[in-house]
Amino acid sequence: MSSRPTELVYGMHTVGALLRRHPERVVRVYLQQDRADARAGEIEQLARSAGSRIERVDTAHLLARLGDVVHQGVVAEIHPLAPWREEQLLSALAAQPDPLLLALDGVQDPHNLGACLRTADACGVLAVIVPRDRAAQLNATARKIASGAAEATPVVTVTNLSRILTLLKQAGLWIVGADAAAPQPASAVDLCGPRVLVLGAEGRGLRTLTRRQCDWLVSLPCLGAVESLNVSVAAGMLLYEALRQRRHA
């Protein structure tokens, strides 16, 4: 019997992405009894090809295991992708000529973490950095929202965000913090080259120690009545501005 830890993930896209990309990590797949459609059939075929155990269960079983979530009738027990350690991140930088990182300063909603991971994957981010304390961690909810991106983009959990930003600066990266009150827009700052994009929690924004580490503070256009954007929306806008600049450099 393996002593490796397991956790549950759910949703058609998330489970399907795992079975395609990392079938060796899928231990068991639970399919809702009354799902006999093409998507469920595809999941079942992928699971059989991967050698994963398949169990047909009723809705009550899934509710007992997961609670009231939108599981779409498919759940997988997996060996989770282990978070990167700081040393792994610093080592990976050597293989990237112009690495792009995303750091989240105290973002507590796992839905926002999952959405940020999904956009980070789409924009070629090397890794996402999150504090260990008082911040959302990579749980089943975050993995579901990430739609498979959590299995492609590593999460680096750190005990001290300010300290890792210092180490990244010493490694040659420049730190760009998002701040709604910053006088210069993101489009006016060079986001090419080695960069860390940092976003704070909604409402509070960047903490003082994090703000002091930033080489630039930038704002995003906001022409309506709201004072700030959802952090995952802001992350998406900032990441795609970086991608735009990099593609036209």
Secondary structure in CASP SS format (residue, H / E / C, confidence):
PFRMAT SS
TARGET T0000
AUTHOR 0000-0000-0000
METHOD secondary structure of the structure
MODEL  1
M C 1.00
S C 1.00
S C 1.00
R C 1.00
P C 1.00
T C 1.00
E E 1.00
L E 1.00
V E 1.00
Y E 1.00
G C 1.00
M H 1.00
H H 1.00
T H 1.00
V H 1.00
G H 1.00
A H 1.00
L H 1.00
L H 1.00
R H 1.00
R H 1.00
H C 1.00
P H 1.00
E H 1.00
R H 1.00
V E 1.00
V E 1.00
R E 1.00
V E 1.00
Y E 1.00
L E 1.00
Q E 1.00
Q C 1.00
D C 1.00
R C 1.00
A C 1.00
D C 1.00
A H 1.00
R H 1.00
A H 1.00
G H 1.00
E H 1.00
I H 1.00
E H 1.00
Q H 1.00
L H 1.00
A H 1.00
R H 1.00
S H 1.00
A H 1.00
G C 1.00
S C 1.00
R E 1.00
I E 1.00
E E 1.00
R E 1.00
V E 1.00
D C 1.00
T H 1.00
A H 1.00
H H 1.00
L H 1.00
L H 1.00
A H 1.00
R H 1.00
L H 1.00
G C 1.00
D C 1.00
V C 1.00
V C 1.00
H C 1.00
Q C 1.00
G C 1.00
V E 1.00
V E 1.00
A E 1.00
E E 1.00
I E 1.00
H C 1.00
P C 1.00
L C 1.00
A C 1.00
P C 1.00
W E 1.00
R C 1.00
E H 1.00
E H 1.00
Q H 1.00
L H 1.00
L H 1.00
S H 1.00
A H 1.00
L H 1.00
A C 1.00
A C 1.00
Q C 1.00
P C 1.00
D C 1.00
P C 1.00
L E 1.00
L E 1.00
L E 1.00
A E 1.00
L E 1.00
D E 1.00
G C 1.00
V C 1.00
Q C 1.00
D C 1.00
P H 1.00
H H 1.00
N H 1.00
L H 1.00
G H 1.00
A H 1.00
C H 1.00
L H 1.00
R H 1.00
T H 1.00
A H 1.00
D H 1.00
A H 1.00
C C 1.00
G C 1.00
V C 1.00
L C 1.00
A E 1.00
V E 1.00
I E 1.00
V E 1.00
P E 1.00
R C 1.00
D C 1.00
R C 1.00
A C 1.00
A C 1.00
Q C 1.00
L C 1.00
N C 1.00
A H 1.00
T H 1.00
A H 1.00
R H 1.00
K H 1.00
I H 1.00
A H 1.00
S C 1.00
G C 1.00
A H 1.00
A H 1.00
E H 1.00
A C 1.00
T C 1.00
P C 1.00
V E 1.00
V E 1.00
T E 1.00
V E 1.00
T C 1.00
N C 1.00
L H 1.00
S H 1.00
R H 1.00
I H 1.00
L H 1.00
T H 1.00
L H 1.00
L H 1.00
K H 1.00
Q H 1.00
A C 1.00
G C 1.00
L C 1.00
W E 1.00
I E 1.00
V E 1.00
G E 1.00
A E 1.00
D C 1.00
A C 1.00
A C 1.00
A C 1.00
P C 1.00
Q C 1.00
P E 1.00
A H 1.00
S H 1.00
A H 1.00
V C 1.00
D C 1.00
L C 1.00
C C 1.00
G C 1.00
P C 1.00
R E 1.00
V E 1.00
L E 1.00
V E 1.00
L E 1.00
G E 1.00
A E 1.00
E C 1.00
G C 1.00
R C 1.00
G E 1.00
L C 1.00
R C 1.00
T H 1.00
L H 1.00
T H 1.00
R H 1.00
R H 1.00
Q H 1.00
C C 1.00
D C 1.00
W E 1.00
L E 1.00
V E 1.00
S E 1.00
L C 1.00
P C 1.00
C C 1.00
L C 1.00
G C 1.00
A C 1.00
V C 1.00
E C 1.00
S C 1.00
L C 1.00
N C 1.00
V H 1.00
S H 1.00
V H 1.00
A H 1.00
A H 1.00
G H 1.00
M H 1.00
L H 1.00
L H 1.00
Y H 1.00
E H 1.00
A H 1.00
L H 1.00
R H 1.00
Q H 1.00
R H 1.00
R H 1.00
H C 1.00
A C 1.00
END
